[in-house]
Amino acid sequence: MEELRLHRENLEDLVKERTAILLLKNKELEDYNKLFVDREFRIKELRDKVKELETGNR
């Protein structure tokens, strides 16, 4: 019985460790996603501005 309890506690600790790692990785992915989304919006703004300037100069 004691052996099962120790094994269960060990498994629970492993789950906590893995959960912490996954939460950290998820945060990193969210940060990268925000950077890429912001970059894409900026590129679109610049393309729109270029198109506006090209149209205005004709």
Biopython code that builds the backbone (N, CA, C, O; Angstrom):
import numpy as np
from Bio.PDB.StructureBuilder import StructureBuilder

atoms = [
    (1, "MET", "N", (0.816, -1.200, 0.000)),
    (1, "MET", "CA", (0.000, 0.000, 0.000)),
    (1, "MET", "C", (0.870, 1.279, 0.000)),
    (1, "MET", "O", (0.605, 2.233, -0.731)),
    (2, "GLU", "N", (1.896, 1.258, 0.832)),
    (2, "GLU", "CA", (2.805, 2.398, 0.897)),
    (2, "GLU", "C", (3.515, 2.609, -0.440)),
    (2, "GLU", "O", (3.726, 3.743, -0.871)),
    (3, "GLU", "N", (3.872, 1.523, -1.074)),
    (3, "GLU", "CA", (4.550, 1.613, -2.365)),
    (3, "GLU", "C", (3.648, 2.282, -3.412)),
    (3, "GLU", "O", (4.116, 3.092, -4.212)),
    (4, "LEU", "N", (2.372, 1.944, -3.402)),
    (4, "LEU", "CA", (1.421, 2.566, -4.334)),
    (4, "LEU", "C", (1.276, 4.059, -4.057)),
    (4, "LEU", "O", (1.209, 4.862, -4.988)),
    (5, "ARG", "N", (1.229, 4.425, -2.795)),
    (5, "ARG", "CA", (1.099, 5.838, -2.437)),
    (5, "ARG", "C", (2.330, 6.614, -2.925)),
    (5, "ARG", "O", (2.201, 7.698, -3.494)),
    (6, "LEU", "N", (3.507, 6.058, -2.703)),
    (6, "LEU", "CA", (4.742, 6.714, -3.154)),
    (6, "LEU", "C", (4.779, 6.832, -4.680)),
    (6, "LEU", "O", (5.200, 7.852, -5.226)),
    (7, "HIS", "N", (4.342, 5.795, -5.338)),
    (7, "HIS", "CA", (4.306, 5.819, -6.801)),
    (7, "HIS", "C", (3.323, 6.883, -7.299)),
    (7, "HIS", "O", (3.621, 7.627, -8.233)),
    (8, "ARG", "N", (2.159, 6.943, -6.669)),
    (8, "ARG", "CA", (1.156, 7.946, -7.051)),
    (8, "ARG", "C", (1.705, 9.358, -6.835)),
    (8, "ARG", "O", (1.544, 10.230, -7.688)),
    (9, "GLU", "N", (2.355, 9.574, -5.687)),
    (9, "GLU", "CA", (2.925, 10.893, -5.408)),
    (9, "GLU", "C", (4.000, 11.251, -6.429)),
    (9, "GLU", "O", (4.091, 12.398, -6.866)),
    (10, "ASN", "N", (4.804, 10.277, -6.802)),
    (10, "ASN", "CA", (5.828, 10.506, -7.811)),
    (10, "ASN", "C", (5.195, 10.892, -9.151)),
    (10, "ASN", "O", (5.652, 11.814, -9.827)),
    (11, "LEU", "N", (4.159, 10.183, -9.511)),
    (11, "LEU", "CA", (3.466, 10.497, -10.772)),
    (11, "LEU", "C", (2.836, 11.891, -10.725)),
    (11, "LEU", "O", (2.875, 12.628, -11.710)),
    (12, "GLU", "N", (2.267, 12.242, -9.598)),
    (12, "GLU", "CA", (1.668, 13.577, -9.449)),
    (12, "GLU", "C", (2.744, 14.661, -9.581)),
    (12, "GLU", "O", (2.508, 15.702, -10.194)),
    (13, "ASP", "N", (3.917, 14.412, -9.008)),
    (13, "ASP", "CA", (5.021, 15.373, -9.140)),
    (13, "ASP", "C", (5.456, 15.510, -10.595)),
    (13, "ASP", "O", (5.721, 16.612, -11.075)),
    (14, "LEU", "N", (5.524, 14.384, -11.285)),
    (14, "LEU", "CA", (5.887, 14.432, -12.702)),
    (14, "LEU", "C", (4.871, 15.224, -13.515)),
    (14, "LEU", "O", (5.239, 16.005, -14.392)),
    (15, "VAL", "N", (3.597, 15.018, -13.220)),
    (15, "VAL", "CA", (2.540, 15.754, -13.922)),
    (15, "VAL", "C", (2.675, 17.249, -13.649)),
    (15, "VAL", "O", (2.524, 18.059, -14.564)),
    (16, "LYS", "N", (2.954, 17.621, -12.407)),
    (16, "LYS", "CA", (3.127, 19.042, -12.068)),
    (16, "LYS", "C", (4.313, 19.643, -12.830)),
    (16, "LYS", "O", (4.231, 20.756, -13.350)),
    (17, "GLU", "N", (5.413, 18.890, -12.887)),
    (17, "GLU", "CA", (6.588, 19.371, -13.626)),
    (17, "GLU", "C", (6.268, 19.568, -15.101)),
    (17, "GLU", "O", (6.593, 20.603, -15.682)),
    (18, "ARG", "N", (5.638, 18.585, -15.693)),
    (18, "ARG", "CA", (5.309, 18.657, -17.122)),
    (18, "ARG", "C", (4.310, 19.791, -17.392)),
    (18, "ARG", "O", (4.405, 20.486, -18.403)),
    (19, "THR", "N", (3.372, 19.962, -16.493)),
    (19, "THR", "CA", (2.397, 21.038, -16.648)),
    (19, "THR", "C", (3.092, 22.395, -16.618)),
    (19, "THR", "O", (2.783, 23.274, -17.422)),
    (20, "ALA", "N", (4.029, 22.564, -15.692)),
    (20, "ALA", "CA", (4.764, 23.829, -15.603)),
    (20, "ALA", "C", (5.554, 24.083, -16.883)),
    (20, "ALA", "O", (5.586, 25.206, -17.386)),
    (21, "ILE", "N", (6.183, 23.049, -17.402)),
    (21, "ILE", "CA", (6.946, 23.189, -18.645)),
    (21, "ILE", "C", (6.023, 23.551, -19.795)),
    (21, "ILE", "O", (6.341, 24.430, -20.596)),
    (22, "LEU", "N", (4.885, 22.880, -19.882)),
    (22, "LEU", "CA", (3.942, 23.167, -20.965)),
    (22, "LEU", "C", (3.381, 24.583, -20.870)),
    (22, "LEU", "O", (3.202, 25.247, -21.890)),
    (23, "LEU", "N", (3.105, 25.044, -19.665)),
    (23, "LEU", "CA", (2.613, 26.415, -19.496)),
    (23, "LEU", "C", (3.654, 27.425, -19.960)),
    (23, "LEU", "O", (3.320, 28.416, -20.608)),
    (24, "LEU", "N", (4.913, 27.171, -19.627)),
    (24, "LEU", "CA", (5.991, 28.056, -20.062)),
    (24, "LEU", "C", (6.122, 28.059, -21.578)),
    (24, "LEU", "O", (6.226, 29.122, -22.189)),
    (25, "LYS", "N", (6.116, 26.893, -22.183)),
    (25, "LYS", "CA", (6.224, 26.793, -23.640)),
    (25, "LYS", "C", (5.030, 27.453, -24.322)),
    (25, "LYS", "O", (5.182, 28.112, -25.350)),
    (26, "ASN", "N", (3.854, 27.274, -23.751)),
    (26, "ASN", "CA", (2.658, 27.896, -24.315)),
    (26, "ASN", "C", (2.780, 29.425, -24.288)),
    (26, "ASN", "O", (2.408, 30.099, -25.248)),
    (27, "LYS", "N", (3.302, 29.962, -23.187)),
    (27, "LYS", "CA", (3.509, 31.410, -23.078)),
    (27, "LYS", "C", (4.504, 31.884, -24.134)),
    (27, "LYS", "O", (4.301, 32.920, -24.767)),
    (28, "GLU", "N", (5.579, 31.122, -24.319)),
    (28, "GLU", "CA", (6.559, 31.482, -25.342)),
    (28, "GLU", "C", (5.930, 31.487, -26.730)),
    (28, "GLU", "O", (6.190, 32.387, -27.530)),
    (29, "LEU", "N", (5.109, 30.490, -27.014)),
    (29, "LEU", "CA", (4.437, 30.431, -28.320)),
    (29, "LEU", "C", (3.478, 31.598, -28.504)),
    (29, "LEU", "O", (3.393, 32.169, -29.591)),
    (30, "GLU", "N", (2.755, 31.955, -27.444)),
    (30, "GLU", "CA", (1.851, 33.108, -27.528)),
    (30, "GLU", "C", (2.629, 34.387, -27.813)),
    (30, "GLU", "O", (2.193, 35.220, -28.608)),
    (31, "ASP", "N", (3.784, 34.542, -27.165)),
    (31, "ASP", "CA", (4.615, 35.730, -27.400)),
    (31, "ASP", "C", (5.110, 35.786, -28.845)),
    (31, "ASP", "O", (5.055, 36.837, -29.484)),
    (32, "TYR", "N", (5.596, 34.647, -29.360)),
    (32, "TYR", "CA", (6.042, 34.603, -30.758)),
    (32, "TYR", "C", (4.888, 34.887, -31.713)),
    (32, "TYR", "O", (5.050, 35.604, -32.700)),
    (33, "ASN", "N", (3.736, 34.324, -31.417)),
    (33, "ASN", "CA", (2.572, 34.558, -32.270)),
    (33, "ASN", "C", (2.224, 36.041, -32.320)),
    (33, "ASN", "O", (1.922, 36.575, -33.388)),
    (34, "LYS", "N", (2.265, 36.703, -31.174)),
    (34, "LYS", "CA", (1.968, 38.132, -31.132)),
    (34, "LYS", "C", (2.977, 38.914, -31.969)),
    (34, "LYS", "O", (2.607, 39.842, -32.688)),
    (35, "LEU", "N", (4.247, 38.538, -31.873)),
    (35, "LEU", "CA", (5.269, 39.221, -32.681)),
    (35, "LEU", "C", (4.985, 39.070, -34.173)),
    (35, "LEU", "O", (5.069, 40.035, -34.932)),
    (36, "PHE", "N", (4.648, 37.849, -34.585)),
    (36, "PHE", "CA", (4.393, 37.605, -36.004)),
    (36, "PHE", "C", (3.124, 38.300, -36.479)),
    (36, "PHE", "O", (3.091, 38.853, -37.579)),
    (37, "VAL", "N", (2.086, 38.274, -35.661)),
    (37, "VAL", "CA", (0.838, 38.943, -36.042)),
    (37, "VAL", "C", (1.074, 40.447, -36.162)),
    (37, "VAL", "O", (0.631, 41.074, -37.125)),
    (38, "ASP", "N", (1.775, 41.026, -35.181)),
    (38, "ASP", "CA", (2.085, 42.460, -35.253)),
    (38, "ASP", "C", (2.906, 42.771, -36.501)),
    (38, "ASP", "O", (2.686, 43.787, -37.160)),
    (39, "ARG", "N", (3.846, 41.895, -36.819)),
    (39, "ARG", "CA", (4.682, 42.087, -38.009)),
    (39, "ARG", "C", (3.828, 42.063, -39.272)),
    (39, "ARG", "O", (4.004, 42.893, -40.164)),
    (40, "GLU", "N", (2.907, 41.115, -39.344)),
    (40, "GLU", "CA", (2.046, 41.016, -40.522)),
    (40, "GLU", "C", (1.156, 42.255, -40.670)),
    (40, "GLU", "O", (0.953, 42.742, -41.782)),
    (41, "PHE", "N", (0.624, 42.764, -39.554)),
    (41, "PHE", "CA", (-0.180, 43.980, -39.619)),
    (41, "PHE", "C", (0.656, 45.156, -40.103)),
    (41, "PHE", "O", (0.183, 45.974, -40.892)),
    (42, "ARG", "N", (1.890, 45.244, -39.634)),
    (42, "ARG", "CA", (2.769, 46.342, -40.052)),
    (42, "ARG", "C", (3.093, 46.239, -41.538)),
    (42, "ARG", "O", (3.106, 47.251, -42.240)),
    (43, "ILE", "N", (3.354, 45.030, -42.022)),
    (43, "ILE", "CA", (3.619, 44.832, -43.451)),
    (43, "ILE", "C", (2.408, 45.253, -44.268)),
    (43, "ILE", "O", (2.550, 45.910, -45.299)),
    (44, "LYS", "N", (1.207, 44.873, -43.807)),
    (44, "LYS", "CA", (-0.007, 45.265, -44.525)),
    (44, "LYS", "C", (-0.155, 46.788, -44.545)),
    (44, "LYS", "O", (-0.502, 47.363, -45.576)),
    (45, "GLU", "N", (0.105, 47.437, -43.422)),
    (45, "GLU", "CA", (0.029, 48.896, -43.371)),
    (45, "GLU", "C", (1.006, 49.518, -44.369)),
    (45, "GLU", "O", (0.664, 50.465, -45.077)),
    (46, "LEU", "N", (2.202, 48.986, -44.417)),
    (46, "LEU", "CA", (3.206, 49.530, -45.342)),
    (46, "LEU", "C", (2.803, 49.295, -46.797)),
    (46, "LEU", "O", (2.974, 50.179, -47.636)),
    (47, "ARG", "N", (2.273, 48.119, -47.100)),
    (47, "ARG", "CA", (1.810, 47.846, -48.471)),
    (47, "ARG", "C", (0.674, 48.785, -48.861)),
    (47, "ARG", "O", (0.640, 49.310, -49.974)),
    (48, "ASP", "N", (-0.251, 48.988, -47.930)),
    (48, "ASP", "CA", (-1.355, 49.912, -48.202)),
    (48, "ASP", "C", (-0.840, 51.319, -48.444)),
    (48, "ASP", "O", (-1.331, 52.015, -49.333)),
    (49, "LYS", "N", (0.141, 51.746, -47.665)),
    (49, "LYS", "CA", (0.709, 53.088, -47.816)),
    (49, "LYS", "C", (1.425, 53.211, -49.160)),
    (49, "LYS", "O", (1.299, 54.231, -49.838)),
    (50, "VAL", "N", (2.174, 52.178, -49.550)),
    (50, "VAL", "CA", (2.851, 52.188, -50.846)),
    (50, "VAL", "C", (1.823, 52.282, -51.964)),
    (50, "VAL", "O", (1.988, 53.066, -52.898)),
    (51, "LYS", "N", (0.766, 51.486, -51.872)),
    (51, "LYS", "CA", (-0.282, 51.511, -52.898)),
    (51, "LYS", "C", (-0.933, 52.892, -52.963)),
    (51, "LYS", "O", (-1.214, 53.403, -54.047)),
    (52, "GLU", "N", (-1.168, 53.485, -51.803)),
    (52, "GLU", "CA", (-1.767, 54.829, -51.735)),
    (52, "GLU", "C", (-0.845, 55.853, -52.400)),
    (52, "GLU", "O", (-1.304, 56.701, -53.165)),
    (53, "LEU", "N", (0.435, 55.772, -52.111)),
    (53, "LEU", "CA", (1.386, 56.707, -52.711)),
    (53, "LEU", "C", (1.515, 56.499, -54.220)),
    (53, "LEU", "O", (1.614, 57.465, -54.975)),
    (54, "GLU", "N", (1.513, 55.240, -54.657)),
    (54, "GLU", "CA", (1.593, 54.976, -56.082)),
    (54, "GLU", "C", (0.351, 55.481, -56.809)),
    (54, "GLU", "O", (0.458, 56.046, -57.897)),
    (55, "THR", "N", (-0.810, 55.283, -56.225)),
    (55, "THR", "CA", (-2.060, 55.735, -56.824)),
    (55, "THR", "C", (-2.143, 57.262, -56.842)),
    (55, "THR", "O", (-2.630, 57.852, -57.806)),
    (56, "GLY", "N", (-1.672, 57.889, -55.784)),
    (56, "GLY", "CA", (-1.710, 59.343, -55.684)),
    (56, "GLY", "C", (-0.762, 60.032, -56.635)),
    (56, "GLY", "O", (-0.976, 61.193, -56.983)),
    (57, "ASN", "N", (0.274, 59.350, -57.059)),
    (57, "ASN", "CA", (1.281, 59.954, -57.936)),
    (57, "ASN", "C", (0.948, 59.790, -59.419)),
    (57, "ASN", "O", (1.681, 60.287, -60.273)),
    (58, "ARG", "N", (-0.109, 59.126, -59.721)),
    (58, "ARG", "CA", (-0.451, 58.887, -61.146)),
    (58, "ARG", "C", (-1.403, 59.896, -61.644)),
    (58, "ARG", "O", (-1.798, 59.850, -62.809)),
]
sb = StructureBuilder()
sb.init_structure("model")
sb.init_model(0)
sb.init_chain("A")
sb.init_seg("    ")
for serial, (resi, resn, name, xyz) in enumerate(atoms, 1):
    if name == "N":
        sb.init_residue(resn, " ", resi, " ")
    sb.init_atom(name, np.array(xyz, "f"), 0.0, 1.0, " ", f" {name:<3s}", serial, name[0])
structure = sb.get_structure()
